[in-house]
Amino acid sequence: MADPLGIVGLVAVVAQIIRASAQFGQDWRNAPDDAKAFIAELRTLKTALSETHTNIVVDRNFQDAIRGLPSALRASAPGSDVEQETGARATISACHAALEVILADLKKRAQARHGWERLRGAFLAKAAREAVENVHRHCVALNQLVAIDAITLAVNTHQHVKQGVQEQQHIRQGVDSLRLHQENREATEERSRILDWVTPTDFASLQSDLSDRRQAGTGRWLPESAEFRTWMQAKGQTLFCPGIPGAGKTILTSAVVDELLAYSQETENPGSIGVAYVYCNFRRQDKAEDLLASLLRQLAQGQPSLPGVIRSLYARQSGRPTRPSFDDLSAALRSVISLYAKAFIVVDALDECPISEGCRSRFISEIIDLQSQTGANVFTTSRFIPEITHTFQDIATVLEIRARDEDVRKYLASRMFRLPSFVGRRAELQEEIVTEITKAADGMYVTFSARFTLS
């Protein structure tokens, strides 16, 4: 290792002086106190020089580590590195020369046995003592600055380690977030795939359309009736609402569904109330399996995670073109209903459920069994079909649906703007028109253009 400051050479001279003085053995005890003190200073100097040499020259890793960091060692000696090195070399060189004189005198004494008084001058020489003191002081100062730089390095290292740990935590959190997002996306896709396998039919869009078509402020009599309130608050009840064609059964059913959905969200535990509904329509020619599957899908969707019975059913059928059987759907529906504290099943227009292949009778029988076995609340509407009315008259609360005069009046009043302008200018004429049409409606909703609607 190169020694640009000459520290190694100075350490060698100091070591020789210490060894030479030790050769005098017992005779050294008679040496003047000044000589003994000087030798003690040299031993201290040797230690300081060795430490300085290690810190400044030998330990290049330390110098590389503090490069670019605030340094007490660099700040203590302004100027270029060449100037700093030159000043240190001059101080060490002067000390080296002075100690060489002492070493030479010690060697002469060892050969000629001069007395200590003759050598005392060499030990007390001002130049030698000042040189030793300067080098020692310089070494101590340098070593202290190196210690300060070591603390700075330790703090900086700690900060880097801490920052590295934080960055690793951020990376880990980011990876976890991405993994969770991916898992959620895959779970959502799987959930949709299984539910679509149960049935692709979703009545939510139809429910939304019916709610939009319902005249504001109308149809409230049914959800606010005593029969409906009793049915909704109790458990395991059936409310059967027959009505003539055009009485507004479907529109009122949509009002019932909205009421139940709002109720399910207002409870302390929204997930404890299940709501499922179907709108039968003779044009679709739904099978009993289709209607059960729709009820099952809606109730399964209401759970925070897809019920295990649905997953098991899908796993058994996966890879095969078959759909769930009637019995499979019935068993799964009972299992999912049991997950709720209370479940509501709404079926509109049972009369439009096809009678072919026993579809209507099978579906009605299944709804009744569900109600008795699971305690679900069932709401149904239908025209006055003897087969249907006889089935429910002994097991359900019956509430006939008829267009209320106040609803018909509100409906007609909202459409007065369609009449010629002379009608709009005469309030008494508008009232006469509304009154006469309300009488003629006789429990049915009608449009002003004489098109009967709403059921």
MARGUKOL-916943 format. One record per residue (C-alpha): x negated, y negated, z; residue number from 1; residue in one letter. Coordinates in steps of 0.1 Angstrom, whole numbers. Layout:
// residues N
<logu east="X" north="Y" up="Z" k="NUM" r="A"/>
...
***
This chain:
// residues 455
<logu east="0" north="0" up="0" k="1" r="M"/>
<logu east="-14" north="-34" up="-9" k="2" r="A"/>
<logu east="-23" north="-58" up="19" k="3" r="D"/>
<logu east="-20" north="-93" up="4" k="4" r="P"/>
<logu east="-21" north="-110" up="39" k="5" r="L"/>
<logu east="-52" north="-92" up="51" k="6" r="G"/>
<logu east="-34" north="-78" up="82" k="7" r="I"/>
<logu east="-49" north="-43" up="78" k="8" r="V"/>
<logu east="-84" north="-57" up="79" k="9" r="G"/>
<logu east="-77" north="-78" up="109" k="10" r="L"/>
<logu east="-61" north="-49" up="127" k="11" r="V"/>
<logu east="-93" north="-28" up="119" k="12" r="A"/>
<logu east="-115" north="-55" up="135" k="13" r="V"/>
<logu east="-93" north="-57" up="166" k="14" r="V"/>
<logu east="-94" north="-19" up="170" k="15" r="A"/>
<logu east="-132" north="-19" up="167" k="16" r="Q"/>
<logu east="-136" north="-46" up="194" k="17" r="I"/>
<logu east="-113" north="-26" up="217" k="18" r="I"/>
<logu east="-132" north="6" up="211" k="19" r="R"/>
<logu east="-166" north="-11" up="215" k="20" r="A"/>
<logu east="-156" north="-26" up="248" k="21" r="S"/>
<logu east="-144" north="8" up="259" k="22" r="A"/>
<logu east="-179" north="23" up="252" k="23" r="Q"/>
<logu east="-193" north="4" up="281" k="24" r="F"/>
<logu east="-175" north="27" up="305" k="25" r="G"/>
<logu east="-181" north="19" up="342" k="26" r="Q"/>
<logu east="-202" north="-11" up="332" k="27" r="D"/>
<logu east="-170" north="-27" up="318" k="28" r="W"/>
<logu east="-156" north="-31" up="353" k="29" r="R"/>
<logu east="-182" north="-58" up="359" k="30" r="N"/>
<logu east="-172" north="-78" up="328" k="31" r="A"/>
<logu east="-159" north="-113" up="336" k="32" r="P"/>
<logu east="-122" north="-117" up="340" k="33" r="D"/>
<logu east="-121" north="-139" up="309" k="34" r="D"/>
<logu east="-135" north="-111" up="288" k="35" r="A"/>
<logu east="-110" north="-86" up="302" k="36" r="K"/>
<logu east="-81" north="-110" up="296" k="37" r="A"/>
<logu east="-93" north="-116" up="260" k="38" r="F"/>
<logu east="-94" north="-78" up="253" k="39" r="I"/>
<logu east="-59" north="-76" up="267" k="40" r="A"/>
<logu east="-48" north="-103" up="243" k="41" r="E"/>
<logu east="-64" north="-84" up="215" k="42" r="L"/>
<logu east="-44" north="-53" up="224" k="43" r="R"/>
<logu east="-12" north="-73" up="223" k="44" r="T"/>
<logu east="-22" north="-89" up="191" k="45" r="L"/>
<logu east="-28" north="-55" up="175" k="46" r="K"/>
<logu east="7" north="-44" up="184" k="47" r="T"/>
<logu east="22" north="-76" up="170" k="48" r="A"/>
<logu east="1" north="-73" up="138" k="49" r="L"/>
<logu east="12" north="-37" up="133" k="50" r="S"/>
<logu east="48" north="-47" up="137" k="51" r="E"/>
<logu east="44" north="-76" up="113" k="52" r="T"/>
<logu east="27" north="-55" up="88" k="53" r="H"/>
<logu east="55" north="-30" up="89" k="54" r="T"/>
<logu east="82" north="-56" up="86" k="55" r="N"/>
<logu east="67" north="-79" up="60" k="56" r="I"/>
<logu east="45" north="-56" up="39" k="57" r="V"/>
<logu east="53" north="-19" up="44" k="58" r="V"/>
<logu east="92" north="-20" up="47" k="59" r="D"/>
<logu east="101" north="-30" up="12" k="60" r="R"/>
<logu east="136" north="-15" up="16" k="61" r="N"/>
<logu east="143" north="-41" up="42" k="62" r="F"/>
<logu east="132" north="-69" up="19" k="63" r="Q"/>
<logu east="153" north="-55" up="-9" k="64" r="D"/>
<logu east="183" north="-52" up="14" k="65" r="A"/>
<logu east="182" north="-89" up="25" k="66" r="I"/>
<logu east="176" north="-102" up="-10" k="67" r="R"/>
<logu east="205" north="-125" up="-19" k="68" r="G"/>
<logu east="215" north="-129" up="18" k="69" r="L"/>
<logu east="209" north="-159" up="41" k="70" r="P"/>
<logu east="174" north="-153" up="55" k="71" r="S"/>
<logu east="159" north="-169" up="87" k="72" r="A"/>
<logu east="125" north="-157" up="75" k="73" r="L"/>
<logu east="127" north="-175" up="42" k="74" r="R"/>
<logu east="143" north="-206" up="57" k="75" r="A"/>
<logu east="115" north="-210" up="83" k="76" r="S"/>
<logu east="88" north="-216" up="57" k="77" r="A"/>
<logu east="99" north="-239" up="29" k="78" r="P"/>
<logu east="81" north="-239" up="-3" k="79" r="G"/>
<logu east="73" north="-212" up="-28" k="80" r="S"/>
<logu east="65" north="-176" up="-19" k="81" r="D"/>
<logu east="29" north="-182" up="-31" k="82" r="V"/>
<logu east="25" north="-211" up="-7" k="83" r="E"/>
<logu east="39" north="-191" up="22" k="84" r="Q"/>
<logu east="16" north="-162" up="15" k="85" r="E"/>
<logu east="-15" north="-185" up="11" k="86" r="T"/>
<logu east="-9" north="-201" up="45" k="87" r="G"/>
<logu east="-4" north="-168" up="63" k="88" r="A"/>
<logu east="-36" north="-154" up="47" k="89" r="R"/>
<logu east="-56" north="-184" up="57" k="90" r="A"/>
<logu east="-45" north="-181" up="94" k="91" r="T"/>
<logu east="-53" north="-144" up="94" k="92" r="I"/>
<logu east="-86" north="-149" up="76" k="93" r="S"/>
<logu east="-98" north="-175" up="102" k="94" r="A"/>
<logu east="-89" north="-151" up="130" k="95" r="C"/>
<logu east="-107" north="-123" up="112" k="96" r="H"/>
<logu east="-139" north="-143" up="109" k="97" r="A"/>
<logu east="-139" north="-153" up="146" k="98" r="A"/>
<logu east="-133" north="-117" up="157" k="99" r="L"/>
<logu east="-161" north="-105" up="135" k="100" r="E"/>
<logu east="-185" north="-127" up="155" k="101" r="V"/>
<logu east="-173" north="-111" up="188" k="102" r="I"/>
<logu east="-176" north="-76" up="173" k="103" r="L"/>
<logu east="-212" north="-83" up="162" k="104" r="A"/>
<logu east="-221" north="-96" up="197" k="105" r="D"/>
<logu east="-206" north="-65" up="213" k="106" r="L"/>
<logu east="-226" north="-42" up="190" k="107" r="K"/>
<logu east="-258" north="-61" up="198" k="108" r="K"/>
<logu east="-251" north="-58" up="235" k="109" r="R"/>
<logu east="-246" north="-21" up="231" k="110" r="A"/>
<logu east="-280" north="-18" up="215" k="111" r="Q"/>
<logu east="-300" north="-44" up="235" k="112" r="A"/>
<logu east="-280" north="-42" up="268" k="113" r="R"/>
<logu east="-276" north="-80" up="270" k="114" r="H"/>
<logu east="-258" north="-92" up="302" k="115" r="G"/>
<logu east="-222" north="-101" up="303" k="116" r="W"/>
<logu east="-231" north="-138" up="308" k="117" r="E"/>
<logu east="-247" north="-139" up="273" k="118" r="R"/>
<logu east="-215" north="-124" up="258" k="119" r="L"/>
<logu east="-192" north="-145" up="278" k="120" r="R"/>
<logu east="-197" north="-174" up="254" k="121" r="G"/>
<logu east="-184" north="-153" up="225" k="122" r="A"/>
<logu east="-153" north="-143" up="244" k="123" r="F"/>
<logu east="-147" north="-179" up="255" k="124" r="L"/>
<logu east="-154" north="-195" up="221" k="125" r="A"/>
<logu east="-126" north="-220" up="214" k="126" r="K"/>
<logu east="-124" north="-210" up="177" k="127" r="A"/>
<logu east="-120" north="-173" up="185" k="128" r="A"/>
<logu east="-93" north="-179" up="212" k="129" r="R"/>
<logu east="-74" north="-204" up="190" k="130" r="E"/>
<logu east="-75" north="-180" up="161" k="131" r="A"/>
<logu east="-62" north="-152" up="182" k="132" r="V"/>
<logu east="-35" north="-174" up="197" k="133" r="E"/>
<logu east="-24" north="-187" up="163" k="134" r="N"/>
<logu east="-22" north="-153" up="147" k="135" r="V"/>
<logu east="-4" north="-139" up="177" k="136" r="H"/>
<logu east="21" north="-168" up="178" k="137" r="R"/>
<logu east="26" north="-165" up="140" k="138" r="H"/>
<logu east="32" north="-128" up="143" k="139" r="C"/>
<logu east="57" north="-131" up="171" k="140" r="V"/>
<logu east="76" north="-159" up="153" k="141" r="A"/>
<logu east="77" north="-138" up="121" k="142" r="L"/>
<logu east="89" north="-107" up="139" k="143" r="N"/>
<logu east="116" north="-127" up="156" k="144" r="Q"/>
<logu east="128" north="-141" up="123" k="145" r="L"/>
<logu east="128" north="-105" up="109" k="146" r="V"/>
<logu east="149" north="-95" up="139" k="147" r="A"/>
<logu east="174" north="-123" up="131" k="148" r="I"/>
<logu east="175" north="-112" up="94" k="149" r="D"/>
<logu east="181" north="-76" up="106" k="150" r="A"/>
<logu east="211" north="-88" up="126" k="151" r="I"/>
<logu east="223" north="-107" up="95" k="152" r="T"/>
<logu east="219" north="-76" up="74" k="153" r="L"/>
<logu east="237" north="-55" up="100" k="154" r="A"/>
<logu east="267" north="-79" up="101" k="155" r="V"/>
<logu east="267" north="-81" up="63" k="156" r="N"/>
<logu east="266" north="-43" up="61" k="157" r="T"/>
<logu east="294" north="-40" up="85" k="158" r="H"/>
<logu east="315" north="-64" up="65" k="159" r="Q"/>
<logu east="308" north="-45" up="33" k="160" r="H"/>
<logu east="316" north="-12" up="50" k="161" r="V"/>
<logu east="348" north="-28" up="64" k="162" r="K"/>
<logu east="357" north="-42" up="30" k="163" r="Q"/>
<logu east="349" north="-9" up="14" k="164" r="G"/>
<logu east="372" north="9" up="38" k="165" r="V"/>
<logu east="400" north="-17" up="31" k="166" r="Q"/>
<logu east="395" north="-13" up="-6" k="167" r="E"/>
<logu east="397" north="25" up="-2" k="168" r="Q"/>
<logu east="429" north="21" up="18" k="169" r="Q"/>
<logu east="443" north="-2" up="-8" k="170" r="H"/>
<logu east="434" north="23" up="-35" k="171" r="I"/>
<logu east="449" north="51" up="-15" k="172" r="R"/>
<logu east="480" north="31" up="-9" k="173" r="Q"/>
<logu east="482" north="24" up="-46" k="174" r="G"/>
<logu east="477" north="60" up="-55" k="175" r="V"/>
<logu east="503" north="70" up="-29" k="176" r="D"/>
<logu east="527" north="44" up="-43" k="177" r="S"/>
<logu east="522" north="57" up="-79" k="178" r="L"/>
<logu east="526" north="93" up="-68" k="179" r="R"/>
<logu east="558" north="84" up="-48" k="180" r="L"/>
<logu east="571" north="65" up="-78" k="181" r="H"/>
<logu east="564" north="94" up="-101" k="182" r="Q"/>
<logu east="580" north="118" up="-77" k="183" r="E"/>
<logu east="611" north="96" up="-73" k="184" r="N"/>
<logu east="613" north="92" up="-111" k="185" r="R"/>
<logu east="610" north="130" up="-116" k="186" r="E"/>
<logu east="635" north="136" up="-88" k="187" r="A"/>
<logu east="660" north="111" up="-104" k="188" r="T"/>
<logu east="656" north="128" up="-138" k="189" r="E"/>
<logu east="661" north="162" up="-123" k="190" r="E"/>
<logu east="692" north="150" up="-103" k="191" r="R"/>
<logu east="707" north="135" up="-135" k="192" r="S"/>
<logu east="699" north="166" up="-155" k="193" r="R"/>
<logu east="716" north="189" up="-129" k="194" r="I"/>
<logu east="747" north="166" up="-125" k="195" r="L"/>
<logu east="751" north="164" up="-163" k="196" r="D"/>
<logu east="750" north="202" up="-164" k="197" r="W"/>
<logu east="778" north="204" up="-139" k="198" r="V"/>
<logu east="798" north="180" up="-161" k="199" r="T"/>
<logu east="790" north="151" up="-184" k="200" r="P"/>
<logu east="824" north="135" up="-177" k="201" r="T"/>
<logu east="823" north="105" up="-154" k="202" r="D"/>
<logu east="855" north="87" up="-146" k="203" r="F"/>
<logu east="837" north="56" up="-131" k="204" r="A"/>
<logu east="839" north="37" up="-164" k="205" r="S"/>
<logu east="876" north="44" up="-167" k="206" r="L"/>
<logu east="881" north="33" up="-131" k="207" r="Q"/>
<logu east="863" north="1" up="-138" k="208" r="S"/>
<logu east="885" north="-6" up="-168" k="209" r="D"/>
<logu east="917" north="1" up="-150" k="210" r="L"/>
<logu east="906" north="-22" up="-121" k="211" r="S"/>
<logu east="899" north="-50" up="-147" k="212" r="D"/>
<logu east="933" north="-45" up="-163" k="213" r="R"/>
<logu east="952" north="-47" up="-130" k="214" r="R"/>
<logu east="969" north="-80" up="-126" k="215" r="Q"/>
<logu east="954" north="-99" up="-97" k="216" r="A"/>
<logu east="976" north="-98" up="-66" k="217" r="G"/>
<logu east="997" north="-69" up="-78" k="218" r="T"/>
<logu east="999" north="-33" up="-67" k="219" r="G"/>
<logu east="990" north="-41" up="-30" k="220" r="R"/>
<logu east="1023" north="-26" up="-17" k="221" r="W"/>
<logu east="1010" north="10" up="-20" k="222" r="L"/>
<logu east="976" north="6" up="-2" k="223" r="P"/>
<logu east="994" north="-15" up="24" k="224" r="E"/>
<logu east="1024" north="9" up="29" k="225" r="S"/>
<logu east="1028" north="27" up="62" k="226" r="A"/>
<logu east="1028" north="60" up="44" k="227" r="E"/>
<logu east="994" north="53" up="28" k="228" r="F"/>
<logu east="978" north="40" up="60" k="229" r="R"/>
<logu east="989" north="70" up="80" k="230" r="T"/>
<logu east="976" north="93" up="53" k="231" r="W"/>
<logu east="943" north="75" up="50" k="232" r="M"/>
<logu east="936" north="74" up="88" k="233" r="Q"/>
<logu east="946" north="110" up="94" k="234" r="A"/>
<logu east="927" north="141" up="82" k="235" r="K"/>
<logu east="939" north="170" up="61" k="236" r="G"/>
<logu east="970" north="152" up="47" k="237" r="Q"/>
<logu east="985" north="151" up="13" k="238" r="T"/>
<logu east="1003" north="121" up="-2" k="239" r="L"/>
<logu east="1024" north="128" up="-33" k="240" r="F"/>
<logu east="1036" north="98" up="-53" k="241" r="C"/>
<logu east="1059" north="107" up="-82" k="242" r="P"/>
<logu east="1073" north="81" up="-106" k="243" r="G"/>
<logu east="1091" north="75" up="-138" k="244" r="I"/>
<logu east="1071" north="69" up="-170" k="245" r="P"/>
<logu east="1059" north="33" up="-171" k="246" r="G"/>
<logu east="1062" north="28" up="-134" k="247" r="A"/>
<logu east="1025" north="19" up="-132" k="248" r="G"/>
<logu east="1013" north="52" up="-116" k="249" r="K"/>
<logu east="978" north="51" up="-131" k="250" r="T"/>
<logu east="972" north="14" up="-124" k="251" r="I"/>
<logu east="983" north="19" up="-88" k="252" r="L"/>
<logu east="961" north="50" up="-85" k="253" r="T"/>
<logu east="931" north="28" up="-95" k="254" r="S"/>
<logu east="941" north="4" up="-67" k="255" r="A"/>
<logu east="941" north="34" up="-43" k="256" r="V"/>
<logu east="906" north="45" up="-55" k="257" r="V"/>
<logu east="893" north="9" up="-50" k="258" r="D"/>
<logu east="908" north="9" up="-15" k="259" r="E"/>
<logu east="891" north="42" up="-6" k="260" r="L"/>
<logu east="858" north="33" up="-20" k="261" r="L"/>
<logu east="858" north="0" up="0" k="262" r="A"/>
<logu east="868" north="20" up="31" k="263" r="Y"/>
<logu east="839" north="44" up="26" k="264" r="S"/>
<logu east="814" north="16" up="25" k="265" r="Q"/>
<logu east="828" north="-3" up="55" k="266" r="E"/>
<logu east="823" north="25" up="79" k="267" r="T"/>
<logu east="793" north="26" up="103" k="268" r="E"/>
<logu east="780" north="56" up="84" k="269" r="N"/>
<logu east="789" north="51" up="47" k="270" r="P"/>
<logu east="776" north="85" up="36" k="271" r="G"/>
<logu east="801" north="102" up="59" k="272" r="S"/>
<logu east="831" north="94" up="37" k="273" r="I"/>
<logu east="834" north="111" up="3" k="274" r="G"/>
<logu east="857" north="99" up="-25" k="275" r="V"/>
<logu east="863" north="118" up="-58" k="276" r="A"/>
<logu east="890" north="111" up="-84" k="277" r="Y"/>
<logu east="902" north="123" up="-118" k="278" r="V"/>
<logu east="927" north="109" up="-143" k="279" r="Y"/>
<logu east="944" north="136" up="-162" k="280" r="C"/>
<logu east="952" north="129" up="-198" k="281" r="N"/>
<logu east="970" north="151" up="-222" k="282" r="F"/>
<logu east="949" north="138" up="-251" k="283" r="R"/>
<logu east="917" north="153" up="-235" k="284" r="R"/>
<logu east="932" north="187" up="-228" k="285" r="Q"/>
<logu east="910" north="192" up="-198" k="286" r="D"/>
<logu east="907" north="227" up="-184" k="287" r="K"/>
<logu east="909" north="234" up="-147" k="288" r="A"/>
<logu east="872" north="240" up="-146" k="289" r="E"/>
<logu east="865" north="205" up="-161" k="290" r="D"/>
<logu east="886" north="188" up="-134" k="291" r="L"/>
<logu east="869" north="207" up="-106" k="292" r="L"/>
<logu east="835" north="200" up="-120" k="293" r="A"/>
<logu east="842" north="163" up="-121" k="294" r="S"/>
<logu east="853" north="163" up="-85" k="295" r="L"/>
<logu east="822" north="183" up="-76" k="296" r="L"/>
<logu east="799" north="159" up="-94" k="297" r="R"/>
<logu east="813" north="128" up="-77" k="298" r="Q"/>
<logu east="811" north="143" up="-42" k="299" r="L"/>
<logu east="775" north="155" up="-49" k="300" r="A"/>
<logu east="765" north="121" up="-61" k="301" r="Q"/>
<logu east="777" north="106" up="-28" k="302" r="G"/>
<logu east="750" north="126" up="-9" k="303" r="Q"/>
<logu east="715" north="110" up="-4" k="304" r="P"/>
<logu east="700" north="141" up="-19" k="305" r="S"/>
<logu east="714" north="167" up="-42" k="306" r="L"/>
<logu east="731" north="194" up="-21" k="307" r="P"/>
<logu east="714" north="228" up="-20" k="308" r="G"/>
<logu east="744" north="246" up="-32" k="309" r="V"/>
<logu east="743" north="226" up="-65" k="310" r="I"/>
<logu east="706" north="233" up="-70" k="311" r="R"/>
<logu east="711" north="270" up="-63" k="312" r="S"/>
<logu east="740" north="271" up="-88" k="313" r="L"/>
<logu east="719" north="254" up="-114" k="314" r="Y"/>
<logu east="689" north="277" up="-108" k="315" r="A"/>
<logu east="711" north="308" up="-113" k="316" r="R"/>
<logu east="725" north="294" up="-146" k="317" r="Q"/>
<logu east="693" north="277" up="-158" k="318" r="S"/>
<logu east="682" north="288" up="-193" k="319" r="G"/>
<logu east="716" north="302" up="-201" k="320" r="R"/>
<logu east="742" north="284" up="-222" k="321" r="P"/>
<logu east="770" north="293" up="-198" k="322" r="T"/>
<logu east="788" north="267" up="-177" k="323" r="R"/>
<logu east="797" north="272" up="-140" k="324" r="P"/>
<logu east="827" north="294" up="-136" k="325" r="S"/>
<logu east="859" north="284" up="-118" k="326" r="F"/>
<logu east="850" north="305" up="-88" k="327" r="D"/>
<logu east="815" north="290" up="-86" k="328" r="D"/>
<logu east="828" north="255" up="-88" k="329" r="L"/>
<logu east="855" north="262" up="-62" k="330" r="S"/>
<logu east="829" north="276" up="-37" k="331" r="A"/>
<logu east="804" north="247" up="-44" k="332" r="A"/>
<logu east="832" north="221" up="-40" k="333" r="L"/>
<logu east="841" north="235" up="-6" k="334" r="R"/>
<logu east="805" north="235" up="5" k="335" r="S"/>
<logu east="799" north="199" up="-6" k="336" r="V"/>
<logu east="831" north="187" up="11" k="337" r="I"/>
<logu east="819" north="202" up="44" k="338" r="S"/>
<logu east="789" north="178" up="43" k="339" r="L"/>
<logu east="813" north="148" up="48" k="340" r="Y"/>
<logu east="831" north="138" up="80" k="341" r="A"/>
<logu east="861" north="130" up="58" k="342" r="K"/>
<logu east="868" north="135" up="21" k="343" r="A"/>
<logu east="894" north="120" up="-2" k="344" r="F"/>
<logu east="905" north="136" up="-35" k="345" r="I"/>
<logu east="926" north="116" up="-58" k="346" r="V"/>
<logu east="944" north="131" up="-88" k="347" r="V"/>
<logu east="964" north="110" up="-112" k="348" r="D"/>
<logu east="990" north="123" up="-136" k="349" r="A"/>
<logu east="992" north="159" up="-127" k="350" r="L"/>
<logu east="1020" north="162" up="-153" k="351" r="D"/>
<logu east="994" north="155" up="-180" k="352" r="E"/>
<logu east="973" north="185" up="-170" k="353" r="C"/>
<logu east="977" north="211" up="-197" k="354" r="P"/>
<logu east="1000" north="241" up="-189" k="355" r="I"/>
<logu east="983" north="264" up="-214" k="356" r="S"/>
<logu east="962" north="292" up="-200" k="357" r="E"/>
<logu east="977" north="284" up="-166" k="358" r="G"/>
<logu east="954" north="253" up="-163" k="359" r="C"/>
<logu east="979" north="231" up="-144" k="360" r="R"/>
<logu east="990" north="258" up="-119" k="361" r="S"/>
<logu east="955" north="270" up="-112" k="362" r="R"/>
<logu east="943" north="234" up="-106" k="363" r="F"/>
<logu east="972" north="225" up="-83" k="364" r="I"/>
<logu east="968" north="257" up="-64" k="365" r="S"/>
<logu east="931" north="250" up="-60" k="366" r="E"/>
<logu east="937" north="214" up="-47" k="367" r="I"/>
<logu east="962" north="227" up="-22" k="368" r="I"/>
<logu east="937" north="254" up="-10" k="369" r="D"/>
<logu east="910" north="228" up="-7" k="370" r="L"/>
<logu east="931" north="206" up="14" k="371" r="Q"/>
<logu east="941" north="234" up="38" k="372" r="S"/>
<logu east="906" north="250" up="41" k="373" r="Q"/>
<logu east="884" north="219" up="42" k="374" r="T"/>
<logu east="907" north="193" up="58" k="375" r="G"/>
<logu east="903" north="170" up="28" k="376" r="A"/>
<logu east="929" north="143" up="21" k="377" r="N"/>
<logu east="947" north="147" up="-12" k="378" r="V"/>
<logu east="965" north="119" up="-32" k="379" r="F"/>
<logu east="984" north="128" up="-63" k="380" r="T"/>
<logu east="1007" north="112" up="-88" k="381" r="T"/>
<logu east="1030" north="128" up="-114" k="382" r="S"/>
<logu east="1062" north="123" up="-133" k="383" r="R"/>
<logu east="1093" north="140" up="-119" k="384" r="F"/>
<logu east="1084" north="175" up="-131" k="385" r="I"/>
<logu east="1104" north="201" up="-111" k="386" r="P"/>
<logu east="1074" north="225" up="-111" k="387" r="E"/>
<logu east="1052" north="199" up="-95" k="388" r="I"/>
<logu east="1077" north="181" up="-72" k="389" r="T"/>
<logu east="1088" north="214" up="-58" k="390" r="H"/>
<logu east="1052" north="224" up="-50" k="391" r="T"/>
<logu east="1045" north="193" up="-30" k="392" r="F"/>
<logu east="1079" north="184" up="-14" k="393" r="Q"/>
<logu east="1073" north="207" up="16" k="394" r="D"/>
<logu east="1036" north="202" up="21" k="395" r="I"/>
<logu east="1031" north="165" up="15" k="396" r="A"/>
<logu east="1044" north="130" up="24" k="397" r="T"/>
<logu east="1063" north="118" up="-7" k="398" r="V"/>
<logu east="1063" north="81" up="-17" k="399" r="L"/>
<logu east="1079" north="72" up="-50" k="400" r="E"/>
<logu east="1062" north="48" up="-72" k="401" r="I"/>
<logu east="1084" north="21" up="-88" k="402" r="R"/>
<logu east="1074" north="-12" up="-102" k="403" r="A"/>
<logu east="1080" north="-38" up="-75" k="404" r="R"/>
<logu east="1099" north="-69" up="-86" k="405" r="D"/>
<logu east="1073" north="-92" up="-72" k="406" r="E"/>
<logu east="1046" north="-74" up="-92" k="407" r="D"/>
<logu east="1066" north="-76" up="-124" k="408" r="V"/>
<logu east="1072" north="-113" up="-118" k="409" r="R"/>
<logu east="1035" north="-120" up="-112" k="410" r="K"/>
<logu east="1026" north="-100" up="-143" k="411" r="Y"/>
<logu east="1051" north="-119" up="-165" k="412" r="L"/>
<logu east="1042" north="-153" up="-150" k="413" r="A"/>
<logu east="1006" north="-148" up="-160" k="414" r="S"/>
<logu east="1016" north="-143" up="-196" k="415" r="R"/>
<logu east="1039" north="-173" up="-201" k="416" r="M"/>
<logu east="1011" north="-191" up="-220" k="417" r="F"/>
<logu east="1018" north="-167" up="-249" k="418" r="R"/>
<logu east="1053" north="-181" up="-255" k="419" r="L"/>
<logu east="1060" north="-210" up="-277" k="420" r="P"/>
<logu east="1050" north="-244" up="-264" k="421" r="S"/>
<logu east="1086" north="-256" up="-257" k="422" r="F"/>
<logu east="1089" north="-227" up="-231" k="423" r="V"/>
<logu east="1058" north="-239" up="-214" k="424" r="G"/>
<logu east="1073" north="-274" up="-210" k="425" r="R"/>
<logu east="1105" north="-261" up="-193" k="426" r="R"/>
<logu east="1100" north="-245" up="-159" k="427" r="A"/>
<logu east="1136" north="-235" up="-155" k="428" r="E"/>
<logu east="1135" north="-216" up="-188" k="429" r="L"/>
<logu east="1104" north="-197" up="-177" k="430" r="Q"/>
<logu east="1121" north="-187" up="-145" k="431" r="E"/>
<logu east="1151" north="-175" up="-164" k="432" r="E"/>
<logu east="1130" north="-154" up="-187" k="433" r="I"/>
<logu east="1110" north="-138" up="-158" k="434" r="V"/>
<logu east="1142" north="-131" up="-139" k="435" r="T"/>
<logu east="1160" north="-114" up="-168" k="436" r="E"/>
<logu east="1130" north="-93" up="-178" k="437" r="I"/>
<logu east="1125" north="-82" up="-142" k="438" r="T"/>
<logu east="1161" north="-70" up="-140" k="439" r="K"/>
<logu east="1157" north="-52" up="-173" k="440" r="A"/>
<logu east="1124" north="-36" up="-162" k="441" r="A"/>
<logu east="1143" north="-15" up="-136" k="442" r="D"/>
<logu east="1111" north="-2" up="-119" k="443" r="G"/>
<logu east="1089" north="-2" up="-150" k="444" r="M"/>
<logu east="1060" north="-25" up="-160" k="445" r="Y"/>
<logu east="1064" north="-40" up="-195" k="446" r="V"/>
<logu east="1044" north="-64" up="-216" k="447" r="T"/>
<logu east="1060" north="-94" up="-231" k="448" r="F"/>
<logu east="1056" north="-80" up="-266" k="449" r="S"/>
<logu east="1081" north="-52" up="-256" k="450" r="A"/>
<logu east="1053" north="-27" up="-254" k="451" r="R"/>
<logu east="1057" north="-5" up="-223" k="452" r="F"/>
<logu east="1024" north="1" up="-206" k="453" r="T"/>
<logu east="1005" north="8" up="-174" k="454" r="L"/>
<logu east="1012" north="45" up="-171" k="455" r="S"/>
***
